[in-house]
Amino acid sequence: MRHLQKTAIAMAAAQLAFWSHTALAQEVSATENQASANNSAVVVVSGQRAALQSAQKLKQDADEVVDSIVAEDIGKLPDRSVTEILSRVVGVTMDRSMSNDPQHYAVEGSGIAIRGLTYVRSELNGRESFSANGGRSLSFTDVPPELMAGVDVYKNPSAEQTEGGVSGLVNLRTAMPFDFKGFKGAISGSYTYSDLRKGKAQPTGSLLLSDRWNTRFGEFGALIDLASSISHTRTDELFIEAYYPLTNAEPGRTVWVPRGAQWRSMNWERDRKGQYAAFQWRPNRDITAALTYFQSKYKEGWSEQALLSQETGDRPYGIQVANGVYDDNGALLSGVISNPANGGINLNSDRRVSDRRSATRDLALNLKWRIAPAWSATTDFQVVRASTQALDSDVATGILMQKETLDLTGGLPKITFDADDIKYLSDPKNYYWAYTMEHKDRSKAESKAWKTDIKYEFDHPVLRDLRFGVRLQNRNSRNQNTNPSYNWQAISQPWMLGWQVDRLATLDDPKFAGGATLRSFNNFFGGDVQVPAIMFPDDAVARGYPDSYAKLHTYHDILCAEKGTTCSPWPAATFDNDPAGTNFQEEKTRAFYTQLRFGWDNLKYPVDGNIGVRYVKTKSTAFGYTTYNPTIPTFEDAAAVLDRNKIANITPFATRRDYENDYHNWLPSLNLRLKYSDQLQFRAAIARSMSRPDFSQMKAYTPLSQSITTVTDTANNIVTVTNTSLTGTADGNPNLRPTTGTSVDVTAEWYFAKAGSVTLALFNKDLKNVIVNQMYNYEVQDVNGKTQSFAVTGPVNGAHGYARGFELAYQQYYDWLPSYLKGLGVQASFTYVDSSRKLDNPVFAEYCSGNADANNLNLYINGCDTDGRTFGNMPLQGLSKKTINFALMYERGPVSARVAYNWRSRYLAGVNQWGTRDTNGTDGNPASPTYGQHNVAWGLPLWQENYGQVDASVFYNVTEKFRIGLEAQNLNDATSKQTMQQHAGTFGHAWFVTGPRYTVQANYSF
């Protein structure tokens, strides 16, 4: 109810601003009508209506299927990030999870999909641009929207456009000095306030200066555009762990019970700076030269305090339930869960911080030459350099929580704590220092590209022009991760008791005190959810790496000394002296295209279009390492160790491997347009396209590891090794080939007004060589000469599929309404996508197995449940069947307003993702020799549920050059929900809230 009241108040404020200017709008309307009567040839259109007209004209006149968003004015695209802007385009969806991490929310989004597919090529002014994140495209959140003049999305590119986007091509356009008649200046500033995070409002500013001069050496133009923005947001999350089948919780039946409920809160900060400069020279009317420089710098940091489950091994099967209420499938609805056999529910109170710095620099030189009346040439040289580096630091304390009272029947999970629980959770003596984990990476990428295009214009009634060209590009990427990549190291753990240490490093002991504070979750979920205060490591401890880590691990040394054991010193993760984490990819592409444009203008229904083919040759080389460097416990102080022979004795190693990959592709295309009238036209397009694998998918780095599960009999100091698994995760596959697609588009487009249209597009994309993860065995000899088999997962070209559907879009201003409503308009679109993915070599088994053989492919393709059963083939990830955009617009006189709603249906976020996976599933196969044991690796399908968000803005033109306004994001205070698929049902897994954000803005042009 509180959220509904806040939304209603915000909407009322927007309406008040809307209607308060009605009389003024009528006066302006009268003035406009009088001017029109005096000079009917003069029609002045500006603001968002002019932007819609420009975008519509681009779509109508384009040779290809394209949709655009054009800035209302310099530095004024309609959203706070390029990713949000793109989500307004019909057929485009935005991923609101952090890149490759669905457990963390990205307020401004992390990536886009076009018609459900993520094979997107990004360009800046028609040239390739990218971020050094291992991908091939820009991280659109890195790019300041204040520098953009427009965004174009090509759904079915032609042969003359650079290859690389099966789903589409996104071109970001900046202004050039010759775009303006003379001097142009614009300055804007804003402050943004987060309702959930509170605190000080954060500023954004931009400045543009442009001019052109006539000299005896020709005409010169110069433009400088600067932008800076700071954004602070917060995300709160509730999450429920996976459900396990328990046979001892309720007499006489099996019930499904989650192993715990947790919560987290994350503060996110971004400082983004953009610089753009453009220079043009036109010595005569036949030659134009341009030099552009673009730089985007991005500094991101976040800090979270989270409660994370450590109910690993056999621990979840000891959970007890009091006052349990279950659904028809035996899944827990409400009750009190505890784990008395294991001393409590083992949780880590976790402080994690992440700092990343990224930069992309783009320098381009362009020359256009009109050689003769029929011949023209364009040549272009570009250098792009991108870099990124990060530190991810995670420090945790631990606690054995006595019980959790859960109610999972409402919209949000309800976790209740009584007075004893709250007292227990606030006492430092119940916490211990648990672990540290650090990760560092750094990457650099560079591209040098040259292309030349030639055009010959025919003097012919049918043939328009012939275009052909060549493009050469050399690109390399160097990625370095610390080795091990995520260096998890225990300080004190319950499983160490008895054989390595006698006690835990509790926070009430003066030897281990300090560095952790009892912290509450103020304003959690906007005040709608109450959770108790928890002892968390201080932010400074997590940020104090490596010194703070070294100090924490002296606690482990103290405990070992008390026990009389000698423990290995803490090894810091490093890439400075160890090349094992270094991966290098180099790629050379050579492309040639030819394209013919034609048209029959004298037909009753004129037809025009283009036909062409592009040939591309790609050669890539890579080197990297396969490594094995695990931390194996020695059990020095255990009285006895049972089943020690299960541990493989393998000498650590790091082996370099080199790779070469060479392939070529032919990419034909045909685009046709039929004009039924000046207002109604139809298109048909067919093309073959390709998307090379991301560089992150081509890494030649495979770390191998051995995990060991033990049970300790503390009374007799006996350790039993219950299970070991030899696994590996290949970060990439240097021999991957591109995913290819054959696209067919048919459209009907009715342009009934300058800013009014109805368009329908039908599309089908058939995909081949889709990249999926599969498992293979990597064999290593142990010290005794025995072959040990590691189950390694890595990407392969192993699937095919399709994405097909339709797009329907409508926009119109209702100028026929009574005068006080004439400024009203609507922009709406609906996209439907159906998809399928099928493995080239289908693998399906009713039951999942452990990590010993390739049958566990089910885990990575089909998913495995905690009861050892698989789910079957999964759809394409990240693809929503339905997407809706709706905007109610108003523009009249000095007032411009917009209320926009963006919604997408549920989609598969991933399978076997962190947070919904482990290795303690029950072996449910009756034919298995380990039937009933808890040794199966499981990973659940994770689904992102329907999500819709309301944004709004209202602006007032104080003068022709000065405008003020108010923007609001997430006015409906939407909750993003994830669910996990299990055989007992689809259960809620995570609930994210970010709260509304409000921005006050002012723009001045001169």
RABELTA-V272982 format. One record per backbone hydrogen bond with DSSP energy under -1.0 kcal/mol. NH is the residue of the N-H (numbers start at 1). CO is the residue of the C=O. If there is no record, write none. Layout:
BEGIN
NH,CO + NH,CO
END
This chain:
BEGIN
5,1 + 6,2 + 7,3 + 8,4 + 9,5 + 10,6 + 11,7 + 12,8 + 13,9 + 14,10 + 15,11 + 16,12 + 17,13 + 18,14 + 19,15 + 20,16 + 22,19 + 25,21 + 26,22 + 27,23 + 28,24 + 29,25 + 30,26 + 31,27 + 32,28 + 33,29 + 34,30 + 35,31 + 36,32 + 37,33 + 38,34 + 39,35 + 42,39 + 51,47 + 52,48 + 53,49 + 54,50 + 55,51 + 56,52 + 57,53 + 58,54 + 59,55 + 60,56 + 61,57 + 62,58 + 67,153 + 69,151 + 71,149 + 72,76 + 76,73 + 85,81 + 86,82 + 87,83 + 88,85 + 89,86 + 92,89 + 93,113 + 95,111 + 98,104 + 101,98 + 104,101 + 106,96 + 109,106 + 110,95 + 113,93 + 114,117 + 115,91 + 117,114 + 120,118 + 121,168 + 123,170 + 124,127 + 125,172 + 127,124 + 129,122 + 131,137 + 133,131 + 140,138 + 142,139 + 143,140 + 147,144 + 148,145 + 149,173 + 150,173 + 151,69 + 152,171 + 153,67 + 154,169 + 155,65 + 161,158 + 167,119 + 168,119 + 169,154 + 170,121 + 171,152 + 172,123 + 173,150 + 179,176 + 180,177 + 184,210 + 186,208 + 187,1004 + 188,206 + 189,1002 + 190,204 + 191,1000 + 192,202 + 193,998 + 195,996 + 198,194 + 202,192 + 204,190 + 205,228 + 206,188 + 207,226 + 208,186 + 209,224 + 210,184 + 211,222 + 213,220 + 215,218 + 218,215 + 219,282 + 220,213 + 221,280 + 222,211 + 223,278 + 224,209 + 225,276 + 226,207 + 227,274 + 228,205 + 229,272 + 230,203 + 231,270 + 233,268 + 235,266 + 236,993 + 237,264 + 238,991 + 239,262 + 240,989 + 241,260 + 244,257 + 246,255 + 253,250 + 255,246 + 256,330 + 257,244 + 259,242 + 262,239 + 264,237 + 265,305 + 266,235 + 267,303 + 268,233 + 269,301 + 270,231 + 271,299 + 272,229 + 273,297 + 274,227 + 275,295 + 276,225 + 277,293 + 278,223 + 279,291 + 280,221 + 281,289 + 282,219 + 287,284 + 288,368 + 289,281 + 290,366 + 291,279 + 292,364 + 293,277 + 294,362 + 295,275 + 296,360 + 297,273 + 298,358 + 299,271 + 300,356 + 301,269 + 302,354 + 303,267 + 304,352 + 305,265 + 306,350 + 307,263 + 308,348 + 310,346 + 312,310 + 315,312 + 317,314 + 318,315 + 319,316 + 320,338 + 322,336 + 325,334 + 327,331 + 330,327 + 332,256 + 333,325 + 334,325 + 335,406 + 336,322 + 337,404 + 338,320 + 342,339 + 343,340 + 344,339 + 345,401 + 347,399 + 348,308 + 349,397 + 350,306 + 351,395 + 352,304 + 353,393 + 354,302 + 355,391 + 356,300 + 357,389 + 358,298 + 359,387 + 360,296 + 361,385 + 362,294 + 363,383 + 364,292 + 365,381 + 366,290 + 367,379 + 368,288 + 369,377 + 370,286 + 371,369 + 372,375 + 376,455 + 377,369 + 378,453 + 379,367 + 380,451 + 381,365 + 382,449 + 383,363 + 384,447 + 385,361 + 386,445 + 387,359 + 388,443 + 389,357 + 390,441 + 391,355 + 392,439 + 393,353 + 394,437 + 395,351 + 396,435 + 397,349 + 398,432 + 399,347 + 401,345 + 404,337 + 405,416 + 406,335 + 407,414 + 408,333 + 414,407 + 416,405 + 422,418 + 423,419 + 424,420 + 425,421 + 426,422 + 427,424 + 430,427 + 431,428 + 432,398 + 433,505 + 434,396 + 435,396 + 436,489 + 437,394 + 439,392 + 441,390 + 442,480 + 443,388 + 444,478 + 445,386 + 446,476 + 447,384 + 448,474 + 449,382 + 450,472 + 451,380 + 452,470 + 453,378 + 454,468 + 455,376 + 456,466 + 457,374 + 458,464 + 464,597 + 465,597 + 466,456 + 467,595 + 468,454 + 469,593 + 470,452 + 471,591 + 472,450 + 473,589 + 474,448 + 475,587 + 476,446 + 477,585 + 478,444 + 479,583 + 480,442 + 481,581 + 482,440 + 483,574 + 487,438 + 488,486 + 489,436 + 491,434 + 496,493 + 497,494 + 498,501 + 500,496 + 501,496 + 506,504 + 507,431 + 509,506 + 512,509 + 517,536 + 519,534 + 524,521 + 526,523 + 527,524 + 528,525 + 529,524 + 534,519 + 536,517 + 538,515 + 542,538 + 543,539 + 548,544 + 550,546 + 551,547 + 552,548 + 553,549 + 554,551 + 555,552 + 557,553 + 558,554 + 559,555 + 560,556 + 561,557 + 562,558 + 563,559 + 564,560 + 565,560 + 582,579 + 583,479 + 584,623 + 585,477 + 586,621 + 587,475 + 588,619 + 589,473 + 590,617 + 591,471 + 592,615 + 593,469 + 594,613 + 595,467 + 596,611 + 597,465 + 598,609 + 599,462 + 600,607 + 607,600 + 608,673 + 609,598 + 610,671 + 611,596 + 612,669 + 613,594 + 614,667 + 615,592 + 616,665 + 617,590 + 618,663 + 619,588 + 620,661 + 621,586 + 622,659 + 623,584 + 624,657 + 626,655 + 627,702 + 628,653 + 637,499 + 638,635 + 639,717 + 640,717 + 642,719 + 646,643 + 647,644 + 650,648 + 653,628 + 655,626 + 657,624 + 659,622 + 661,620 + 663,618 + 665,616 + 667,614 + 669,612 + 670,686 + 671,610 + 672,684 + 673,608 + 674,682 + 675,606 + 676,680 + 677,680 + 681,749 + 682,674 + 683,747 + 684,672 + 685,745 + 686,670 + 687,743 + 688,668 + 689,741 + 691,739 + 696,134 + 702,625 + 704,627 + 705,727 + 707,725 + 709,723 + 711,720 + 713,718 + 714,712 + 717,713 + 718,713 + 719,640 + 720,711 + 721,642 + 722,709 + 723,709 + 725,707 + 727,705 + 728,791 + 729,703 + 730,793 + 731,701 + 733,697 + 736,733 + 739,691 + 740,768 + 741,689 + 742,766 + 743,687 + 744,764 + 745,685 + 746,762 + 747,683 + 748,760 + 749,681 + 750,758 + 751,679 + 753,756 + 756,753 + 757,811 + 758,750 + 759,809 + 760,748 + 761,807 + 762,746 + 763,805 + 764,744 + 765,803 + 766,742 + 767,801 + 768,740 + 770,799 + 772,796 + 774,794 + 776,792 + 778,790 + 780,788 + 782,786 + 783,649 + 785,782 + 788,780 + 790,778 + 791,726 + 792,776 + 793,728 + 794,774 + 796,772 + 798,770 + 798,796 + 799,770 + 800,838 + 801,767 + 802,836 + 803,765 + 804,834 + 805,763 + 806,832 + 807,761 + 808,830 + 809,759 + 810,828 + 811,757 + 812,826 + 814,824 + 815,813 + 817,814 + 821,818 + 824,821 + 825,889 + 826,812 + 827,887 + 828,810 + 829,885 + 830,808 + 831,883 + 832,806 + 833,881 + 834,804 + 836,802 + 838,800 + 840,798 + 848,868 + 856,853 + 857,854 + 858,855 + 859,856 + 861,857 + 862,858 + 863,858 + 864,939 + 865,869 + 868,865 + 870,846 + 871,863 + 878,908 + 883,831 + 884,903 + 885,829 + 886,901 + 887,827 + 888,899 + 889,825 + 890,897 + 891,823 + 892,895 + 895,892 + 896,955 + 897,890 + 898,953 + 899,888 + 900,951 + 901,886 + 902,949 + 903,884 + 904,947 + 905,882 + 907,944 + 909,942 + 910,942 + 912,940 + 916,913 + 918,938 + 921,936 + 922,866 + 923,933 + 928,925 + 931,928 + 932,923 + 933,930 + 935,933 + 936,921 + 938,918 + 939,864 + 940,916 + 942,910 + 943,979 + 944,907 + 945,977 + 947,904 + 949,902 + 951,900 + 952,968 + 953,898 + 954,966 + 955,896 + 956,964 + 957,894 + 958,956 + 958,962 + 959,962 + 963,1003 + 964,956 + 965,1001 + 966,954 + 967,999 + 968,952 + 969,997 + 971,950 + 973,970 + 976,992 + 978,990 + 979,943 + 980,987 + 981,941 + 982,985 + 985,982 + 987,980 + 989,978 + 990,978 + 991,238 + 992,976 + 993,236 + 997,969 + 998,193 + 999,967 + 1000,191 + 1001,965 + 1002,189 + 1003,963 + 1004,187 + 1005,961 + 1006,185
END
